[in-house]
Structures are given as structure tokens and as C-alpha cells.
Amino acid sequence: MIYNGIDFDTYFKNYPDQNGYFGKYGGCFVSEELTKAMQEITEAYFTIAQSRQFIAELRRIRKEFQGRPTPVSHLERLSRKLGNVQLYAKREDLNHSGAHKLNHCMGEALLAKYMGKKKVIAETGAGQHGVALATAAAYFGLECDIYMGSVDIKKQAPNVARMKILGANVVEVTHGLQTLKEAVDAAFEAYANEYHDAIYCIGSVLGPHPFPLIVRDFQHVVGEEAREQFTEMTGHLPDAIVACVGGGSNAAGFFSGFLNDPVEIYGIEPLGRGPKLGDHAASLKYGTEGVMHGFNSIMLKDENGDPAPVYSVASGLDYPSSGPEHAFLQEMGRVKYDVINDEETIDAFFELARMEGIIPAIESAHAVAYGMKLAKQMSHGSVLINLSGRGDKDMDYVIEHYGIR
């Protein structure tokens, strides 16, 4: 399929290019010292991770340890309540550790093992990436440092406990807004001092090249499975697919299975409390081009041009930029990016639980809310939602702040 001059038959061979760019977005904006570390990771990925031995071991891990493939579920009662459109969910909440994050964490940790590294370092917001990397580190016998903002540590206490039980060292980040951006800052700073013995396992399709490429490739399994499962289940492709977007790892992997198909694709950002700067984290909708954390993309900026304060009810989405591939797909018009606010998200959180017996992560509930909105607008057809994680981590926070609806 050719879309706005881009041939999607060859898309994954051409994007990103050898310098890590998706059009004008991406790249590697780091110090000379860290450039060497990025080159080491790039060379290792294109040699080790493409080998038959590595691929076979990762496939075995996915099947025997992660429990892949995860299923696609027909949300029959919810569909019937909303109208004539059929809603389906790709159940990444059933992936071991409770979210899609383990897909790239096992790949990154396996790469670290082959490279002879002793430690993995990462940031986390909602805690799912931290739990996944702590899981992978325990599996491979690696040390693990997870950087997490104080605000998120309080919001995501169950995941903090899981990380510690798995043997990870959770490093509290107390500067700035004490959320995801600051955790990334601290993790990069630590990595700059330890890269000889450690590898930074970034939690999304962002950061300097080759991270957006590596994470997308390891997450591609989600879209690949979903496409095959949906067509086997229904005999056709979905009319639309939906995923939440913060940094955008779950969406990048999910979308990659359908980019070359005549399917409407929607990426959903957090509108939070509203469109005022500081009340949301919808960078693709309200941001402008800028560089942060080693990559060029669309970001929310303050009056000085620095990353702006952001907010979302979902800790995993409160980041002031988005992965460079998402900026590129938006610019091309291949993916439509829209927003859902906190209230719509919490309503969807409870609706999915009550109607289908599935408690979603608050991040995933953004996609559920938008899928429900689409179902009300469409006269017929089908919508496939990427249910990127489960909501165990969010229950105490939701009850404390919203009660039981």
C-alpha cells in the first residue's frame, strides 16, 4: 500500500534510516561519550539480535515464560450495549507481568546478556516497565536499577513492591515534578557513568537511536499476533484499531501489524484535566518540534522552550513528548492522533470491568474510552483495541480518588 508517497511494503526497511530518522524525527542527540555507547548497542542489535540463535531463544522465552501469544477477546456485552459495532481487545494484560512491556524487556535483557553486561538500568512511570525489566533481570541473573519519580512511587505502590520483590533497586527521583521525565533524566545520568558494565533499557519507542527501532521491533509481535488472530476469528480485518500513546511503545508495536492494510488507525493521548498547558500530556496534539532525551520529535514546551510540565491520571502517559515514529506517522496522516480526558478514561475503566470482567490499566482505559466513542459514531463494523495492561496497579488510586462508580 502506498500512502502519501510512502510504500508500506518496504516501510520497515526504510524507517528509521541508518541515522535513526523517521523523516525529520528521531536521530541521536547525545554526548560524544554516550554516542560510543549508542554505537555499541546498535552494532550488537544488528548482529546479535538478528542471529538465528538469538531469535530462537527469544521465541522460546515468549512461548514458555511470557505465555505468548496473548489472545484477542470479543467484548460482546459492551458491544451490544453501545450499538451495532463490534469491539475486540488484544489482551496484553494477560502477558506475564501484566502488560506489553515484557515484550521488549526480555529482548533488551537478552541482548544485554549476549553483550556481556552485568546490569540493566531503566526509568518507569506507571511501574509496568520497571516490573517487566525487574522480571527480565531476575530471569537472566542481572543487576537492575529502576529510576522512578516520588509522585509515581506513591501512586503505584503495588508495582514498587513487585520490583523490590523481584530484586530490583528502586531509586527514588526527588527533583522537578518527580514523575516520568525526571526519572528518564536520572536514568540517563546514571547510564552515562555505568555504560561499560550496564545497558540502558528504555521503556518506550523514544530516546536516541537505536532505542525507538529496538523497542518497536520487539513490540511488533503484538501487531503481528493481533492481525493473524483477528482475521482467523472474523474472516476479515478490523475497520479500525486503537491504542493509547504516551511515549508510544504499545501503539508502535500494535500499529506495525496493520500499517500496510486498509485499516483506520487511532493513537490516543491523555487530555487529562483539559487543554491548558500543565493539565495534559497530549504532545502530538498541542506540541511543537523539539529535542529532548536524545531525540527530535513533537514535544510540549514552556515559555523558555524547555519541556513543559505535564499531567495525566495515568502515570505511564505523563511524558512531554512522543516517540519520533509517532510524530512521523502523524505528519504523513497514516495514523490519526486524538485525545481522551481523565473523566472519560475512568468511566471506561469501570465500564470494561462491569461489562466484561476485565480491569484495564488506566493507560489502556484511554484506548478503551476512544474505542467506545468510535462504536457510538459508526453505524457498523469492528474496532480492535490494544488492551496494553491490567489495572491491578491502579485500583487503590482509583478508589481513593474516584470511589466505586
Secondary structure by P-SEA (a helix, b strand, c coil): cccccccccccccccccccccccccccccccaaaaaaaaaaaaaaacccccaaaaaaaaaaaaccccccbbbbcaaaaaaaaccbbbbbcccccccccccccaaaaaaaaaaaaacccccccccccaaaaaaaaaaaaaabbbbbbbbcaaaaaacaaaaaaaaaaccbbbbbccccccaaaaaaaaaaaaaaccccccccccccccccaaaaaaaaaaaaaaaaaaaaaaaaccccccbbbbbbcccaaaaaaacccccccbbbbbbbbcccccccccccccccccccccccccccbbbbcccccccbbbbcccccccccccaaaaaaaaacccccccccaaaaaaaaaaaaacccccccaaaaaaaaaaaaaaaaccbbbbbbcccccccccaaaaaaccccc
